[in-house]
Amino acid sequence: MYRILKKALKVVSTFILLPIIATVFDSCFERGRTPSIPDIPGSVASLEKIKLGGVDQWILIRGWSTSKPVLLFLHGGPGMPAMYLAHAFQGELEKDFVVVHWDRRGAGNSYASGVDGKLTVRQTLDDTYELTRLLQDSFGQKRIYLVGHSWGTYLGMLAVWEHPEYYAAYVGMGQESMSGRRVFEVQKEFLLRKARESGDSDLVTYLQSNPPKIREDDLFRYHAELYKATNFWPLLWDGLLAPEYTFCDGINVERGVNLVNRKMVYDVISGSLADHVRHIDIPVFFFLGRYDYTTPSTLAAEYFDSLKCPLKRIVWFDHSAHFPFYEESEKFHLEMIKADSETKLFWSEANQNTKSKAQAPERIPHGS
């Protein structure tokens, strides 16, 4: 009887375990997918592997019409992708833009490309320009929108500073600006105030140590990452629902964050954006979360005031912290439409002025 029962348990275990093993195997070795946009002729929905700088990297392209303006989204981290949040915030945005997410070298779906690759700011910028030119050619657009989040704003500001001719406008969220010391001082002041208000003596003691390190968990706890949450679970949950990532891709997200943070070499500027990037030749928009102390919005606003641009506007998201595009997705969509209208008017007037100057008769000096 025992032998029969043991054999039966082995058979049952096999039938239970084999599907699980097969599912994990498929999840690890088959790529993710992106759902189509049904019943919309001329729409685009693709998850693609392309070569940038000679290595494989992944992009997600979604939009209701390929004739709409292209919006290239630069994620933060520097190794924390945003592609996994696409379906959580950009459904309406896809009606008015072709939205492109890019998992950069070592990040997310592109984790493998960073393991033995060159992780420098210069190489990442070169990859950005190569992808930009590819999108310009693919969609027949002379200029595209560049939208940065968190560390992506550092990359984005350098990109539009070096090559403004590629871009229609720049939008920064969770905008980096000042030196690390200034950021630390603002974060410490904020957390000390919150800790004292809540009676968190342990945090007060920790922050008064010399020198303390600002912990991300503390920023979450006091709503400085997500205004309506005290931890990363909302982001994680939406990530688990993202069809563009397999189970193993999801594991690689954290591995990529650690890899890129550890290996990234800063070889373009020494110091902060505010120290070097003071003038941009295209329209610039800062979309700032009112409660963002991860990249403090107060410092970003200070940087914005000093920035010289032909057109600039700051937009405050009053119910957001570090993720305004995600926390107030409807407002983000509407503000992007408004920014698009302002940008098109700006370029129309700029082109008209250029034509007028070119057509103006040469002035003959008096007395000739």
C-alpha positions in Angstrom: 0.0 0.0 0.0 2.8 2.4 0.9 4.6 1.7 -2.4 1.4 2.4 -4.4 0.8 5.6 -2.5 4.4 6.8 -3.0 4.1 6.0 -6.7 0.8 7.9 -6.9 2.3 10.9 -5.2 5.2 11.0 -7.7 2.8 10.9 -10.6 0.7 13.7 -9.1 3.8 15.7 -8.3 5.0 15.3 -11.9 1.8 16.6 -13.3 1.8 19.6 -11.0 5.5 20.5 -11.3 5.9 20.0 -15.0 3.5 22.8 -16.0 5.1 25.1 -13.4 8.6 24.3 -14.7 7.4 24.8 -18.3 5.8 28.1 -17.4 9.0 29.4 -15.8 11.1 28.2 -18.7 8.9 29.9 -21.2 8.8 33.1 -19.1 12.6 33.1 -19.0 13.4 32.3 -22.6 10.5 33.8 -24.5 10.3 37.5 -24.9 7.5 39.7 -23.6 4.9 41.2 -25.9 2.9 44.4 -26.2 -0.9 44.2 -27.0 -2.2 45.7 -30.2 -4.3 48.8 -30.3 -7.6 47.3 -31.6 -9.8 48.8 -34.3 -7.5 51.8 -34.9 -6.2 51.8 -38.5 -2.7 53.2 -38.7 -1.9 52.6 -35.1 1.5 51.2 -33.9 2.2 48.8 -31.0 5.6 47.1 -31.1 8.2 45.7 -28.7 11.4 45.7 -30.6 15.1 44.7 -30.2 17.4 47.1 -32.0 21.1 47.8 -32.1 22.4 51.0 -30.6 26.1 51.6 -30.4 26.5 48.0 -31.7 24.6 46.3 -28.8 21.1 44.9 -28.5 18.6 47.2 -26.7 14.8 47.1 -26.4 12.2 49.8 -27.2 8.5 49.9 -26.9 6.5 52.0 -29.4 2.8 52.7 -29.0 0.4 55.2 -30.6 -2.9 55.5 -32.3 -1.4 57.1 -35.4 2.1 57.1 -36.8 1.5 60.7 -38.0 1.3 62.0 -34.4 4.4 63.6 -32.8 7.0 61.2 -31.5 7.7 61.3 -27.7 10.9 59.6 -26.5 10.7 58.9 -22.8 14.0 58.7 -21.0 13.8 56.6 -17.8 15.5 57.3 -14.5 17.8 55.3 -12.3 20.1 55.5 -14.3 19.2 51.8 -14.6 15.5 51.9 -13.5 13.3 51.4 -16.6 9.8 53.0 -17.0 8.6 50.7 -19.7 6.8 48.6 -17.1 4.6 51.5 -16.2 3.5 52.3 -19.7 0.0 50.8 -19.5 -0.5 52.4 -16.1 -0.2 56.0 -17.3 -0.1 56.5 -21.0 -3.4 55.1 -22.5 -4.8 58.5 -23.3 -1.4 59.9 -24.2 -1.1 57.3 -27.0 -4.1 59.0 -28.8 -2.0 62.2 -29.4 1.6 61.0 -29.4 3.7 58.0 -30.6 5.2 57.1 -27.2 8.6 55.4 -27.2 10.1 53.8 -24.1 13.7 52.6 -24.2 15.4 50.3 -21.8 18.9 51.6 -22.0 22.1 49.5 -21.7 21.9 47.3 -18.7 18.4 48.3 -17.7 15.3 46.1 -17.8 14.9 44.2 -21.0 18.3 45.4 -22.1 20.1 44.1 -19.0 22.4 41.7 -21.0 23.8 44.6 -23.0 25.3 46.2 -19.9 27.0 43.3 -18.3 30.1 43.5 -20.5 29.4 46.8 -22.2 30.5 50.3 -21.9 28.4 52.2 -19.4 29.4 55.9 -19.6 27.3 59.0 -20.0 29.0 59.7 -23.3 28.1 56.3 -24.7 24.5 56.7 -23.4 24.2 60.1 -25.1 25.5 58.6 -28.3 22.9 55.8 -28.0 20.3 58.5 -27.4 21.2 60.3 -30.6 21.3 57.2 -32.6 17.8 56.2 -31.4 16.6 59.7 -32.1 17.8 59.6 -35.7 16.2 56.2 -36.1 12.8 57.5 -34.9 13.1 60.6 -37.1 13.7 58.5 -40.2 11.1 55.9 -39.3 8.3 58.4 -38.7 9.4 61.1 -41.1 9.7 63.8 -38.4 12.5 66.4 -38.3 12.2 66.9 -34.6 10.8 64.7 -31.8 9.9 65.4 -28.2 12.3 64.4 -25.5 10.8 63.6 -22.1 13.0 62.8 -19.1 12.2 61.4 -15.7 14.7 61.6 -12.7 18.1 60.5 -14.0 16.6 60.7 -17.4 16.4 64.5 -17.0 20.2 64.6 -16.5 20.6 62.7 -19.8 17.9 64.6 -21.5 19.2 68.1 -20.6 22.7 67.1 -21.9 21.1 65.8 -25.1 19.1 69.0 -25.9 22.1 71.1 -24.9 24.5 69.3 -27.3 22.0 68.6 -30.1 19.0 70.9 -30.0 18.5 70.4 -33.7 17.1 66.9 -33.1 14.3 67.9 -30.7 11.1 69.9 -30.8 11.0 70.5 -27.1 12.2 69.1 -23.8 10.0 68.1 -20.8 11.6 67.3 -17.4 9.9 65.5 -14.5 11.7 64.7 -11.3 14.1 67.1 -12.7 17.8 66.9 -11.6 19.4 70.3 -11.1 21.8 71.1 -8.3 24.8 69.4 -6.7 24.5 66.4 -4.4 25.3 68.5 -1.4 22.4 70.9 -2.1 20.0 67.9 -2.6 21.1 66.3 0.6 20.6 69.5 2.6 17.0 70.0 1.3 16.2 66.3 1.9 17.6 66.4 5.4 15.7 69.5 6.3 12.4 68.0 5.0 12.9 64.7 6.8 13.9 66.3 10.1 10.7 68.4 10.0 8.5 65.4 9.2 10.2 63.2 11.8 9.8 65.8 14.5 6.1 66.3 13.6 5.4 62.6 13.8 7.6 62.0 16.9 10.0 59.7 15.0 12.9 60.1 17.4 14.9 57.3 15.7 14.9 59.1 12.4 15.9 62.4 14.0 18.8 60.7 15.7 19.8 59.0 12.5 19.7 62.2 10.5 21.7 64.1 13.1 24.6 61.5 12.9 27.6 62.7 11.0 27.3 62.2 8.1 24.0 60.4 7.6 22.8 59.0 4.3 19.3 59.7 3.0 17.4 56.5 2.8 14.8 55.9 0.1 12.5 54.1 2.5 12.3 57.3 4.6 11.4 59.4 1.5 8.7 56.9 0.7 7.4 56.9 4.3 6.9 60.7 4.2 5.3 60.7 0.6 8.3 62.2 -1.1 8.4 59.5 -3.7 4.7 58.8 -4.2 2.3 61.4 -2.8 -0.5 58.9 -2.0 1.7 55.9 -1.0 4.3 55.2 1.6 6.1 52.4 -0.2 6.9 51.1 -3.7 4.1 48.6 -3.9 1.9 50.5 -6.3 4.8 50.7 -8.8 5.7 47.0 -8.2 2.1 45.9 -8.7 1.8 47.7 -12.0 5.2 46.3 -13.0 3.9 42.7 -12.4 1.0 43.4 -14.8 3.2 44.7 -17.6 3.1 42.2 -20.5 6.3 43.6 -22.0 8.3 41.9 -19.2 8.6 38.2 -18.5 9.3 36.8 -15.0 13.0 36.8 -15.7 12.9 40.3 -17.2 11.3 41.4 -13.9 14.2 39.8 -12.0 16.6 41.7 -14.2 15.1 45.0 -13.4 16.7 45.0 -9.9 19.9 43.5 -11.3 20.1 46.2 -13.9 19.5 49.0 -11.3 22.5 47.7 -9.3 24.6 47.1 -12.3 24.2 50.5 -14.0 24.4 52.5 -10.7 27.7 50.7 -9.9 29.3 50.9 -13.4 28.1 54.3 -14.8 31.0 56.6 -15.6 30.3 60.4 -15.6 32.6 61.6 -18.4 30.7 64.6 -20.0 30.4 67.3 -17.3 32.0 67.5 -13.9 29.4 68.8 -11.5 25.7 69.5 -11.7 23.4 70.6 -14.6 23.0 74.0 -13.0 26.8 74.4 -13.1 27.1 73.7 -16.8 23.8 73.7 -18.7 22.5 77.2 -18.5 21.1 77.8 -22.0 18.9 75.6 -24.2 18.0 76.6 -27.7 14.6 74.9 -27.8 11.4 75.1 -25.7 11.7 73.7 -22.2 9.0 72.5 -19.8 9.4 71.4 -16.2 6.5 69.3 -14.9 7.2 69.2 -11.2 5.6 67.2 -8.4 4.8 69.6 -5.5 5.9 67.0 -2.9 9.0 65.7 -4.7 12.0 65.5 -2.3 13.7 62.7 -4.2 15.0 65.2 -6.7 13.7 68.2 -4.8 11.3 70.2 -6.9 12.2 73.4 -5.1 15.8 73.1 -6.5 14.5 72.3 -9.9 12.3 75.4 -9.8 15.4 77.5 -8.8 17.3 76.0 -11.7 14.4 76.7 -14.1 14.4 80.4 -13.1 18.1 80.7 -14.1 17.8 78.7 -17.3 17.8 80.7 -20.6 15.5 79.4 -23.3 13.5 80.9 -26.2 10.3 79.4 -24.5 9.9 77.9 -21.1 7.1 77.1 -18.7 6.9 75.4 -15.4 3.8 73.2 -14.4 3.1 72.2 -10.8 1.4 68.9 -10.1 -0.2 69.4 -6.8 -1.0 65.8 -6.0 2.3 64.3 -7.0 5.8 63.7 -5.7 8.5 62.1 -7.9 6.3 60.5 -10.5 3.9 63.2 -11.8 3.3 61.4 -15.1 2.1 58.3 -13.2 0.5 60.0 -10.2 -1.5 62.5 -12.2 -1.6 60.8 -15.6 -4.7 62.7 -16.9 -3.1 66.1 -16.1 0.2 64.9 -17.7 -1.7 64.1 -20.9 -3.4 67.4 -21.0 -0.3 69.4 -20.2 1.6 67.5 -23.0 -1.2 68.5 -25.4 -0.8 72.1 -24.3 3.0 71.9 -24.6 2.7 70.5 -28.1 0.4 73.4 -29.1 2.8 76.0 -27.7 5.8 74.2 -29.3 4.2 74.1 -32.7 3.3 77.8 -32.5 6.9 78.6 -31.4 8.5 76.7 -34.4 5.9 78.1 -36.8 6.8 81.7 -35.8 10.5 80.9 -35.7 10.4 79.5 -39.3 8.3 82.4 -40.5 10.9 84.9 -39.0 13.7 82.9 -40.7 11.9 83.1 -44.1 11.2 86.8 -43.6 14.8 87.6 -43.0 15.9 85.5 -46.0 13.4 87.3 -48.3 14.2 90.8 -47.0 15.9 93.0 -49.7 19.5 93.8 -49.1 19.8 97.3 -47.6 21.7 99.7 -49.8 23.8 102.1 -47.8 22.7 105.7 -47.9 24.6 107.7 -50.5 25.7 104.8 -52.7 
